[in-house]
């Protein structure tokens, strides 16, 4: 066998022993490796629920403290202007964002039975004509808003100095002096456990900490009607 033929055979064997190296495309050369994303921390449901519970508790504490700081006062109005004064003060509360300082404006009413043309009927009449009750935190701004409402002639008190009603004076007016702590808020589902709406289930639409009442919608005559129920008569629906 010639020397040239031996060299050709050896060269062919060498080529078969070396693995084929594929050329890397230019577009893929020197490309930086993709960064590895670290997994995002996952909050446990219990942590989220605990945070929400703390926030709800703080809100309830703030509401209770606000009610505790407020007192009931009486303002004198022109005769026949009671409802107009109430509406004007409530409008001022909304415009000045005083919902946390003037909690409720009330014109006390009573049911009176009248006989007219031989028929008996029950009508609502003002319990104290010429007066409006206000549950408020007394300060310069709230005093100014109420005192300068059209139709108001002044606060009831010595020298027109505002004097809050005592507990003894509030009882005949049906005003609660004991604040009820609740564990629900607007948007929660509650159930009435006593009173005229017992066993009624509804979603809280509004809470009035001054009156200690909650408003839910109840279906009546084919449509939803807002109903006001005392805090003492409802519980959170589990």
DAKANOR-V923353 format. One record per residue. N is the residue number from 1. RES is the residue in one small letter. PHI is phi in whole degrees, 0 to 359 (none if undefined). Layout:
# DAKANOR-V923353
n=N res=RES phi=PHI
n=N res=RES phi=PHI
This chain:
# DAKANOR-V923353
n=1 res=x phi=none
n=2 res=x phi=289
n=3 res=x phi=296
n=4 res=x phi=295
n=5 res=x phi=291
n=6 res=x phi=295
n=7 res=x phi=297
n=8 res=x phi=296
n=9 res=x phi=294
n=10 res=x phi=296
n=11 res=x phi=295
n=12 res=x phi=294
n=13 res=x phi=292
n=14 res=x phi=295
n=15 res=x phi=297
n=16 res=x phi=291
n=17 res=x phi=281
n=18 res=x phi=272
n=19 res=x phi=294
n=20 res=x phi=287
n=21 res=x phi=256
n=22 res=x phi=278
n=23 res=x phi=284
n=24 res=x phi=280
n=25 res=x phi=302
n=26 res=x phi=300
n=27 res=x phi=295
n=28 res=x phi=256
n=29 res=x phi=284
n=30 res=x phi=55
n=31 res=x phi=278
n=32 res=x phi=290
n=33 res=x phi=293
n=34 res=x phi=294
n=35 res=x phi=293
n=36 res=x phi=274
n=37 res=x phi=284
n=38 res=x phi=283
n=39 res=x phi=297
n=40 res=x phi=285
n=41 res=x phi=295
n=42 res=x phi=256
n=43 res=x phi=282
n=44 res=x phi=291
n=45 res=x phi=303
n=46 res=x phi=295
n=47 res=x phi=292
n=48 res=x phi=297
n=49 res=x phi=295
n=50 res=x phi=294
n=51 res=x phi=296
n=52 res=x phi=295
n=53 res=x phi=296
n=54 res=x phi=296
n=55 res=x phi=297
n=56 res=x phi=296
n=57 res=x phi=296
n=58 res=x phi=296
n=59 res=x phi=296
n=60 res=x phi=296
n=61 res=x phi=296
n=62 res=x phi=295
n=63 res=x phi=296
n=64 res=x phi=296
n=65 res=x phi=295
n=66 res=x phi=295
n=67 res=x phi=296
n=68 res=x phi=295
n=69 res=x phi=283
n=70 res=x phi=273
n=71 res=x phi=231
n=72 res=x phi=266
n=73 res=x phi=236
n=74 res=x phi=241
n=75 res=x phi=243
n=76 res=x phi=268
n=77 res=x phi=233
n=78 res=x phi=296
n=79 res=x phi=300
n=80 res=x phi=88
n=81 res=x phi=259
n=82 res=x phi=304
n=83 res=x phi=292
n=84 res=x phi=294
n=85 res=x phi=297
n=86 res=x phi=303
n=87 res=x phi=296
n=88 res=x phi=293
n=89 res=x phi=293
n=90 res=x phi=296
n=91 res=x phi=292
n=92 res=x phi=295
n=93 res=x phi=300
n=94 res=x phi=293
n=95 res=x phi=294
n=96 res=x phi=262
n=97 res=x phi=54
n=98 res=x phi=255
n=99 res=x phi=300
n=100 res=x phi=274
n=101 res=x phi=241
n=102 res=x phi=246
n=103 res=x phi=272
n=104 res=x phi=201
n=105 res=x phi=237
n=106 res=x phi=225
n=107 res=x phi=250
n=108 res=x phi=300
n=109 res=x phi=237
n=110 res=x phi=219
n=111 res=x phi=272
n=112 res=x phi=235
n=113 res=x phi=270
n=114 res=x phi=240
n=115 res=x phi=251
n=116 res=x phi=220
n=117 res=x phi=55
n=118 res=x phi=79
n=119 res=x phi=249
n=120 res=x phi=260
n=121 res=x phi=214
n=122 res=x phi=253
n=123 res=x phi=233
n=124 res=x phi=267
n=125 res=x phi=227
n=126 res=x phi=291
n=127 res=x phi=289
n=128 res=x phi=228
n=129 res=x phi=303
n=130 res=x phi=89
n=131 res=x phi=225
n=132 res=x phi=228
n=133 res=x phi=263
n=134 res=x phi=225
n=135 res=x phi=264
n=136 res=x phi=208
n=137 res=x phi=267
n=138 res=x phi=283
n=139 res=x phi=209
n=140 res=x phi=300
n=141 res=x phi=290
n=142 res=x phi=294
n=143 res=x phi=300
n=144 res=x phi=297
n=145 res=x phi=300
n=146 res=x phi=290
n=147 res=x phi=296
n=148 res=x phi=262
n=149 res=x phi=286
n=150 res=x phi=300
n=151 res=x phi=102
n=152 res=x phi=272
n=153 res=x phi=258
n=154 res=x phi=152
n=155 res=x phi=279
n=156 res=x phi=278
n=157 res=x phi=161
n=158 res=x phi=297
n=159 res=x phi=65
n=160 res=x phi=63
n=161 res=x phi=281
n=162 res=x phi=301
n=163 res=x phi=235
n=164 res=x phi=292
n=165 res=x phi=290
n=166 res=x phi=276
n=167 res=x phi=299
n=168 res=x phi=296
n=169 res=x phi=284
n=170 res=x phi=280
n=171 res=x phi=303
n=172 res=x phi=297
n=173 res=x phi=269
n=174 res=x phi=74
n=175 res=x phi=270
n=176 res=x phi=283
n=177 res=x phi=253
n=178 res=x phi=254
n=179 res=x phi=277
n=180 res=x phi=261
n=181 res=x phi=277
n=182 res=x phi=236
n=183 res=x phi=246
n=184 res=x phi=230
n=185 res=x phi=214
n=186 res=x phi=301
n=187 res=x phi=101
n=188 res=x phi=281
n=189 res=x phi=264
n=190 res=x phi=232
n=191 res=x phi=227
n=192 res=x phi=282
n=193 res=x phi=250
n=194 res=x phi=201
n=195 res=x phi=82
n=196 res=x phi=295
n=197 res=x phi=254
n=198 res=x phi=307
n=199 res=x phi=74
n=200 res=x phi=280
n=201 res=x phi=250
n=202 res=x phi=200
n=203 res=x phi=265
n=204 res=x phi=292
n=205 res=x phi=261
n=206 res=x phi=202
n=207 res=x phi=235
n=208 res=x phi=243
n=209 res=x phi=285
n=210 res=x phi=290
n=211 res=x phi=269
n=212 res=x phi=60
n=213 res=x phi=228
n=214 res=x phi=232
n=215 res=x phi=248
n=216 res=x phi=233
n=217 res=x phi=264
n=218 res=x phi=239
n=219 res=x phi=283
n=220 res=x phi=224
n=221 res=x phi=55
n=222 res=x phi=83
n=223 res=x phi=215
n=224 res=x phi=279
n=225 res=x phi=234
n=226 res=x phi=291
n=227 res=x phi=232
n=228 res=x phi=260
n=229 res=x phi=230
n=230 res=x phi=293
n=231 res=x phi=306
n=232 res=x phi=291
n=233 res=x phi=256
n=234 res=x phi=229
n=235 res=x phi=222
n=236 res=x phi=293
n=237 res=x phi=279
n=238 res=x phi=272
